[in-house]
């Protein structure tokens, strides 16, 4: 008797190989003790959720068995596993176990082991937060560790929905997540950053090599200064501080810039602020100038429309003296940022004592004055506003001997690493609809699994880019141009169309991988022998 079964493999063999190589299943099972009666362990259930998420298959976790129905599970996990074992009851229990152990603690322990294995450079640590909008009625749980799903400042621009907040710290080396923590939906960045700075004191102090914390302007506050003074930090100084605008204004007047590259320049200042000796770098770039020009032009147009209405109402008024009319105009002009008075004149209006048409001898009862004015753009102030808007201030307490000005700026620009991680986590095809689980404790467990998927993704992408650089090779990008820094998401798309064909003839099993082309074989060989073995190709 002969039977043929075709199963989709695509990029999942690569992801499964990275999960096995990192030892994630064993690490999780070492902390979440498996039950001998269960068919799959918590580690395997978590790996299944990661594969489902990184499969970008547009299926929620409840449909994980459907996702695995046509996949070669013996290659992705181990022989004997079936798709039905990844049912919503098992996955739900696993999320409960993760939350009971402590998802933040479990992730930190796994990330530490992965960083040691992969030799991740942890010199620069990028910190940020994001919010995940949720629907449904979330009843507070009796579990004191459970977060509160509630309304708060929505970074998704959905203030109508309840949310949870995720804090993430990643390495500059590959954007690998190092720390993850869930917060109540109404937690503020300032409080989160203050708590994180306090928590990192011991870790950074005990580190054999220097470690620096990098975050956006919410890190810098007078309340957090005590903790920051004990850390090496790089942050953007909040533009809401009056001192910042004063510093930028003074630097623009001095006009003594140092050139960083063709498009970026900076000016260095040494000062003491919030009781800390700091180095402030006023940075200006061509890209920031273009954004500032667009922003100022739009603001100028809005102000021009507002001024037109103001002058309409002003001209409808009558004043007792010309001075009062000019004073009213001056009061309006005082608030203008991009315009100035071009022409202004007062018109005399006479009121006579008698009725009817006045004669040359009619007595004047009173005089009133009307203001008529026109404005024009204040080009000098507009140009200054554009220059001012193109500048921002970076602050650090790290000695220049330890980190140069150029390294400080480069480190802050790499803050996009953590922002890229958030974009990945919020991809519509990544764990789509999975956040509709109704228990806050399971939301916490699921956010940990999502961050764990980001860990696997970033490690795989880092390996790929390092190997391309080492071999001086490249891959075609979306417009068929060579690149040494492809995204792993694009590589996943390049690996589409790979299947395993299993033929059973008289109880003999024959497996064949079909659909491979030259580009796919080249990609798979970059990941080493274990991946090549899964896809039945030579390692080159």
matplotlib code that plots the C-alpha trace (Angstrom):
import matplotlib.pyplot as plt

x = [0.0, 1.3, 0.5, 1.7, 1.5, 2.6, 3.5, 4.5, 7.9, 8.8, 10.9, 9.6, 12.5, 14.9, 13.0, 12.7, 16.4, 17.2, 14.8, 16.5, 20.0, 19.2, 17.8, 14.6, 12.4, 14.9, 15.3, 11.5, 10.9, 13.7, 11.6, 8.0, 8.2, 6.4, 3.6, 4.3, 0.7, 0.7, 1.5, 3.7, 5.8, 5.4, 8.6, 7.2, 3.8, 5.7, 7.8, 4.6, 3.2, 6.5, 6.3, 2.7, 3.6, 6.6, 4.6, 2.7, -0.2, -3.0, -4.3, -4.9, -3.5, -6.9, -6.3, -2.8, -3.8, -5.1, -1.8, 0.2, -2.2, -0.1, 3.3, 6.1, 6.0, 8.7, 11.1, 10.0, 9.7, 10.1, 8.5, 5.1, 3.7, 0.4, -1.3, -4.2, -1.8, -1.4, -5.0, -6.2, -6.5, -2.9, -1.7, -3.9, -2.5, 1.0, 0.3, -1.0, 2.2, 4.3, 2.4, 2.6, 6.3, 6.7, 6.9, 9.3, 11.7, 11.5, 12.2, 15.2, 16.7, 16.2, 17.6, 20.7, 21.4, 20.9, 23.2, 26.0, 25.6, 25.5, 28.1, 25.8, 27.5, 25.5, 27.5, 24.5, 21.0, 18.1, 14.9, 11.4, 7.7, 4.6, 1.0, -1.2, -4.9, -7.3, -11.1, -13.5, -14.4, -11.4, -12.4, -9.5, -8.2, -7.5, -3.9, -1.9, 0.7, -1.8, -1.7, -4.7, -6.2, -7.4, -7.5, -4.3, -2.2, -2.5, 0.5, -1.9, -4.0, -7.0, -7.9, -11.3, -9.8, -8.3, -4.7, -1.6, 1.9, 5.0, 8.5, 11.3, 15.1, 17.2, 20.8, 22.3, 24.0, 21.3, 18.3, 18.1, 15.6, 17.3, 14.5, 10.7, 8.1, 4.3, 2.7, -0.8, -2.5, -2.3, 1.4, 3.5, 6.8, 8.4, 7.5, 8.5, 11.9, 12.5, 11.8, 14.0, 16.9, 16.7, 16.6, 19.6, 21.9, 23.1, 23.3, 25.4, 27.6, 28.5, 29.1, 32.8, 32.5, 30.9, 27.1, 25.1, 21.4, 19.8, 16.3, 14.1, 13.4, 11.0, 14.1, 15.4, 13.6, 14.5, 12.8, 15.0, 18.2, 19.4, 19.3, 20.7, 23.7, 24.8, 24.3, 26.0, 23.1, 22.5, 19.1, 17.4, 16.9, 13.2, 12.4, 9.9, 12.8, 13.4, 17.1, 17.0, 15.6, 18.1, 21.0, 19.9, 19.4, 22.8, 24.5, 22.8, 24.1, 27.6, 27.5, 30.6, 29.7, 31.7, 31.0, 30.0, 29.4, 28.1, 24.6, 25.1, 26.8, 26.9, 28.1, 29.4, 28.7, 29.8, 27.4, 25.8, 22.1, 19.9, 23.1, 24.9, 28.0, 27.0, 28.0, 25.2, 25.4, 23.3, 22.8, 21.5, 21.0, 19.8, 17.0, 15.8, 16.0, 13.7, 11.2, 11.4, 10.8, 7.7, 6.5, 7.2, 5.6, 2.4, 2.4, 2.9, -0.1, -2.3, -1.2, -1.9, -5.5, -5.9, -4.5, -6.9, -9.8, -8.2, -7.8, -11.4, -12.7, -10.2, -11.3, -14.9, -14.1, -14.0, -11.5, -11.6, -8.1, -5.6, -3.2, -5.8, -6.2, -2.4, -2.2, -4.9, -3.0, 0.3, -1.4, -2.4, 1.0, 2.8, 1.6, 2.5, 5.5, 5.8, 4.2, 4.7, 2.7, 3.3, 1.0, -1.3, -3.5, -6.3, -9.5, -11.3, -15.1, -17.0, -20.3, -22.4, -24.9, -27.8, -30.0, -29.8, -27.0, -24.4, -23.5, -20.0, -21.2, -22.7, -21.0, -19.1, -20.3, -17.5, -14.7, -13.9, -11.0, -10.9, -7.7, -6.9, -3.8, -2.0, 0.7, 3.5, 5.7, 8.6, 11.3, 14.0, 12.0, 10.8, 14.4, 15.4, 12.4, 13.5, 17.0, 15.8, 13.4, 16.3, 18.2, 17.8, 19.9, 21.5, 22.7, 25.1, 27.2, 29.7, 33.2, 34.5, 37.5, 35.2, 32.8, 33.5, 30.9, 30.5, 29.9, 27.3, 25.3, 25.6, 24.4, 21.3, 20.5, 20.5, 17.4, 15.5, 16.4, 13.8, 11.3, 11.8, 11.1, 7.8, 6.9, 7.6, 5.4, 2.6, 2.6, -1.0, 0.0, 2.0, -0.1, -3.2, -6.3, -4.3, -4.6, -8.3, -7.7, -9.9, -7.7, -5.1, -2.8, -2.8, -2.3, 0.9, 2.0, 1.2, 3.2, 6.2, 5.8, 5.6, 8.8, 10.4, 9.4, 11.1, 14.2, 14.3, 13.7, 16.5, 19.0, 18.3, 18.5, 21.8, 23.3, 22.3, 23.8, 27.0, 27.4, 26.8, 29.4, 31.9, 31.5, 31.2, 28.0, 24.7, 21.0, 18.6, 16.3, 12.7, 13.8, 16.4, 19.4, 22.1, 22.1, 24.1, 21.5, 18.2, 15.4, 14.5, 10.9, 12.0, 14.1, 11.0, 9.1, 12.0, 11.7, 8.0, 7.0, 9.2, 7.4, 8.2, 6.8, 6.4, 5.9, 5.0, 5.5, 5.0, 5.7, 8.9, 8.9, 10.7, 11.0, 11.8, 12.2, 10.9, 10.5, 14.1, 15.7, 19.3, 18.5, 16.8, 19.6, 22.1, 20.1, 19.7, 23.5, 24.2, 22.5, 24.8, 24.7, 21.6, 19.4, 20.9, 20.0, 16.4, 16.1, 18.2, 20.9, 24.6, 26.3, 28.3]
y = [0.0, 3.5, 6.8, 10.3, 13.3, 16.8, 19.1, 22.8, 23.5, 27.0, 28.9, 27.0, 24.5, 27.4, 28.8, 25.4, 24.9, 28.2, 27.3, 23.9, 25.4, 28.0, 25.2, 27.1, 24.0, 22.7, 26.1, 26.5, 23.0, 23.4, 26.2, 25.0, 21.4, 19.1, 16.9, 13.2, 12.7, 15.6, 14.7, 17.9, 19.8, 23.5, 24.2, 22.4, 24.3, 27.6, 26.6, 25.9, 29.3, 30.9, 28.9, 30.0, 33.6, 33.6, 31.7, 34.9, 32.7, 35.1, 32.6, 33.2, 30.8, 29.0, 27.8, 26.5, 22.9, 24.0, 25.8, 22.6, 20.3, 20.3, 20.8, 18.2, 18.1, 15.4, 17.8, 20.9, 19.1, 15.4, 12.2, 11.4, 14.9, 15.6, 18.9, 18.3, 18.3, 22.1, 22.7, 25.9, 24.1, 23.1, 26.5, 28.3, 26.2, 26.9, 30.7, 30.2, 28.4, 31.1, 33.8, 31.8, 31.4, 35.0, 35.8, 38.7, 36.6, 33.6, 35.8, 37.5, 34.1, 32.8, 36.0, 35.8, 32.3, 33.2, 36.3, 34.2, 31.5, 34.1, 36.4, 39.4, 42.7, 44.3, 47.5, 49.6, 48.8, 50.5, 51.0, 52.0, 51.1, 50.6, 49.8, 47.0, 47.9, 45.2, 44.7, 43.1, 43.4, 42.5, 41.8, 42.3, 39.0, 37.8, 37.2, 40.1, 39.6, 40.2, 43.5, 45.8, 46.1, 49.6, 52.9, 54.9, 57.0, 55.0, 54.8, 53.0, 56.1, 54.1, 55.9, 54.2, 50.8, 49.4, 48.4, 46.8, 48.4, 46.5, 47.6, 46.3, 46.7, 45.4, 45.2, 47.5, 44.3, 42.8, 44.3, 41.2, 41.7, 41.5, 42.6, 42.5, 43.6, 44.0, 47.0, 48.2, 50.0, 53.4, 53.2, 56.2, 56.0, 58.3, 55.8, 52.8, 54.3, 55.4, 51.8, 50.3, 52.6, 51.6, 47.9, 48.2, 49.7, 46.4, 44.7, 47.5, 47.9, 44.2, 43.9, 43.2, 45.5, 49.0, 49.0, 52.0, 52.8, 54.6, 55.8, 58.7, 61.9, 60.3, 58.8, 62.3, 63.9, 65.5, 62.6, 60.1, 62.0, 60.2, 56.8, 58.2, 59.7, 56.1, 54.8, 55.6, 57.0, 58.5, 60.2, 63.0, 66.0, 67.0, 69.9, 71.1, 72.2, 76.0, 75.4, 73.3, 76.1, 78.5, 76.2, 75.7, 79.4, 80.2, 77.5, 78.8, 82.3, 81.0, 79.0, 77.0, 73.5, 70.3, 68.2, 64.6, 63.7, 65.3, 65.7, 66.0, 68.5, 69.0, 71.3, 70.1, 71.7, 70.8, 71.7, 70.6, 69.9, 68.2, 67.9, 65.8, 66.8, 66.1, 66.5, 67.9, 67.6, 69.9, 67.9, 69.2, 67.1, 67.6, 65.1, 67.0, 70.2, 68.9, 67.7, 71.1, 73.0, 70.9, 71.4, 75.1, 75.7, 73.9, 75.9, 79.1, 78.4, 77.6, 80.8, 82.8, 81.5, 82.3, 85.8, 86.5, 85.8, 87.9, 90.9, 90.6, 90.8, 93.6, 95.7, 95.4, 97.0, 100.8, 102.3, 105.6, 106.6, 105.7, 104.5, 102.0, 100.6, 100.2, 98.6, 96.0, 95.2, 94.9, 92.5, 90.2, 90.4, 89.5, 85.9, 85.5, 83.2, 83.4, 86.7, 90.4, 93.6, 94.9, 98.0, 99.5, 102.6, 103.9, 105.4, 108.2, 107.8, 110.9, 110.9, 114.1, 115.5, 116.2, 114.0, 113.7, 114.5, 116.6, 120.0, 121.7, 123.4, 120.4, 119.8, 116.5, 114.5, 111.8, 110.3, 106.5, 104.9, 101.7, 99.7, 98.3, 96.2, 93.8, 91.2, 89.5, 86.4, 87.2, 85.5, 86.0, 84.3, 81.6, 80.7, 80.7, 78.5, 76.0, 75.9, 75.6, 72.7, 70.9, 70.7, 68.4, 67.9, 64.6, 64.4, 61.9, 61.5, 59.2, 60.5, 61.5, 59.3, 56.3, 57.3, 60.0, 62.5, 60.5, 57.3, 59.0, 60.2, 56.9, 55.0, 57.2, 56.9, 53.1, 53.6, 52.5, 49.0, 48.8, 50.7, 48.1, 45.4, 47.0, 47.3, 43.6, 42.7, 44.8, 43.4, 42.6, 39.0, 38.4, 36.7, 38.2, 38.2, 36.3, 39.2, 38.6, 36.0, 37.2, 36.7, 39.4, 36.7, 35.0, 38.4, 38.6, 35.1, 35.8, 39.0, 37.1, 34.5, 37.2, 38.8, 35.4, 35.1, 38.5, 37.0, 34.1, 36.4, 38.8, 36.1, 34.4, 37.8, 38.6, 35.2, 35.7, 39.2, 38.2, 35.2, 37.3, 39.8, 37.1, 35.4, 38.7, 37.5, 39.2, 38.4, 40.0, 42.6, 43.4, 45.3, 42.6, 44.6, 42.9, 43.6, 42.3, 43.4, 41.8, 41.6, 38.1, 38.8, 39.2, 36.0, 34.2, 35.3, 34.1, 30.7, 30.3, 27.3, 24.6, 21.3, 17.9, 15.1, 11.9, 8.7, 5.5, 2.3, -1.1, 0.4, 2.1, 5.9, 8.1, 11.8, 14.4, 18.2, 19.8, 23.4, 24.5, 27.1, 28.5, 31.5, 29.4, 26.9, 29.8, 31.2, 27.9, 27.1, 30.4, 29.0, 25.9, 22.2, 21.6, 23.7, 22.0, 18.6, 19.6, 20.7, 17.7, 19.8, 19.7, 22.3, 23.6]
z = [0.0, -0.9, 0.8, 0.1, 2.5, 1.6, 4.5, 4.5, 5.9, 4.6, 7.1, 10.2, 10.1, 10.4, 13.4, 15.0, 14.6, 16.4, 19.2, 19.7, 19.4, 22.1, 24.3, 25.0, 25.6, 28.2, 29.9, 30.2, 31.4, 34.0, 35.6, 34.8, 35.9, 33.3, 34.4, 33.5, 32.4, 29.9, 26.3, 25.7, 28.1, 28.9, 27.0, 23.9, 24.2, 24.4, 21.4, 19.6, 20.4, 19.1, 15.9, 15.5, 16.0, 13.7, 11.1, 10.4, 9.5, 10.6, 13.2, 16.9, 19.5, 19.8, 16.2, 16.8, 16.1, 12.8, 12.1, 12.8, 10.9, 7.7, 9.3, 9.8, 13.6, 13.9, 12.3, 14.2, 17.6, 18.0, 16.7, 18.3, 18.5, 16.9, 16.1, 18.5, 21.5, 21.0, 22.0, 23.7, 27.1, 27.1, 25.9, 28.4, 31.3, 30.0, 30.1, 33.7, 34.7, 33.2, 35.1, 38.4, 38.1, 37.0, 33.3, 33.8, 35.9, 33.5, 30.5, 32.2, 33.1, 29.6, 28.0, 30.3, 29.2, 25.5, 25.8, 27.3, 24.5, 21.7, 23.2, 22.9, 23.6, 26.5, 26.7, 25.4, 26.8, 25.1, 27.2, 26.0, 26.6, 24.4, 25.0, 23.7, 23.2, 24.3, 24.0, 26.4, 30.0, 32.2, 35.8, 38.3, 39.4, 43.0, 42.0, 43.3, 40.6, 37.8, 36.1, 35.8, 32.3, 32.2, 30.3, 30.0, 27.6, 24.4, 22.1, 19.6, 19.5, 20.8, 24.0, 23.9, 24.6, 27.7, 27.5, 29.1, 29.0, 28.1, 29.1, 27.0, 27.2, 24.2, 23.3, 20.7, 19.4, 17.3, 19.1, 21.3, 24.2, 27.6, 30.0, 29.7, 32.2, 32.1, 33.7, 34.4, 31.5, 33.2, 34.2, 33.2, 31.4, 34.0, 36.8, 34.8, 33.9, 37.5, 38.7, 36.0, 36.8, 40.4, 39.5, 37.2, 39.8, 41.2, 37.8, 36.2, 39.2, 39.4, 35.6, 34.8, 31.7, 31.5, 30.8, 29.8, 29.8, 26.8, 26.8, 25.5, 27.4, 30.0, 31.7, 32.6, 35.5, 38.8, 40.7, 38.9, 39.2, 42.3, 40.4, 37.2, 39.0, 39.9, 36.3, 33.0, 31.0, 27.6, 27.0, 25.2, 27.5, 27.5, 25.3, 27.9, 30.1, 29.8, 30.0, 26.8, 24.6, 26.2, 25.4, 21.8, 21.3, 22.6, 20.5, 17.4, 18.2, 18.7, 15.5, 16.4, 15.3, 15.1, 12.0, 12.7, 9.0, 5.9, 7.3, 11.1, 13.3, 17.0, 19.8, 23.2, 26.5, 30.0, 32.8, 36.1, 36.2, 38.8, 40.8, 38.2, 36.2, 32.6, 29.0, 26.8, 23.0, 20.9, 17.7, 14.4, 11.2, 7.7, 8.2, 11.3, 9.4, 6.7, 9.4, 11.1, 7.8, 7.2, 10.7, 10.8, 7.4, 8.6, 11.9, 10.0, 7.8, 10.8, 12.5, 9.4, 9.3, 13.0, 12.6, 9.7, 12.1, 14.9, 12.6, 11.4, 14.9, 15.8, 12.9, 14.0, 17.3, 18.1, 20.5, 22.5, 21.5, 18.7, 21.5, 22.7, 19.1, 18.7, 22.2, 21.2, 18.0, 20.0, 22.4, 19.6, 17.9, 21.1, 20.7, 17.0, 16.4, 12.6, 11.6, 12.2, 11.6, 8.1, 8.0, 10.6, 10.5, 12.6, 11.0, 12.8, 13.3, 14.4, 16.3, 16.1, 18.7, 16.4, 14.4, 10.6, 8.2, 10.0, 8.7, 8.9, 12.0, 13.8, 17.1, 17.6, 20.5, 20.5, 18.5, 18.0, 16.3, 14.2, 13.6, 10.2, 9.9, 7.6, 8.5, 6.7, 7.5, 9.9, 7.8, 10.4, 13.2, 10.8, 9.8, 13.5, 14.4, 11.7, 13.0, 16.5, 15.6, 13.8, 17.1, 20.1, 23.2, 24.3, 27.9, 29.5, 32.6, 31.0, 30.9, 27.5, 28.0, 28.2, 25.4, 22.8, 21.6, 18.3, 20.2, 22.4, 19.3, 17.6, 20.7, 21.0, 17.3, 17.8, 20.0, 17.0, 17.9, 20.6, 18.5, 15.8, 18.3, 19.2, 15.5, 15.2, 18.2, 16.9, 13.4, 12.5, 11.4, 14.6, 17.3, 15.6, 17.9, 20.6, 23.0, 23.2, 26.0, 28.9, 32.0, 32.8, 34.1, 30.7, 29.0, 31.1, 30.1, 26.4, 26.4, 27.7, 25.0, 22.4, 23.7, 23.6, 20.0, 19.4, 21.1, 18.7, 15.8, 16.7, 17.4, 14.1, 12.2, 14.0, 13.1, 9.5, 9.2, 10.9, 8.6, 5.5, 6.7, 7.5, 4.1, 2.3, 0.7, 0.1, -0.6, -2.9, -1.3, -2.2, -5.4, -6.3, -5.1, -3.0, 0.7, 3.6, 6.2, 5.1, 7.7, 8.8, 7.9, 4.2, 4.5, 5.7, 2.6, 0.4, 2.0, 1.1, -1.0, 0.6, 1.4, 2.8, 0.8, 2.8, 0.8, 2.7, 0.6, 2.4, 5.8, 4.6, 5.0, 2.4, 3.0, 0.3, 0.6, -2.5, -3.8, -3.0, -5.3, -5.4, -3.2, -0.6, -0.4, 0.0, 2.9, 4.6, 4.4, 6.2, 9.3, 9.6, 9.6, 11.8, 9.5, 6.4, 7.9, 8.4, 4.7, 3.4, 1.8, 2.1, 4.3, 1.3]

ax = plt.figure().add_subplot(projection="3d")
ax.plot(x, y, z, "-o")
ax.set_aspect("equal")
plt.show()
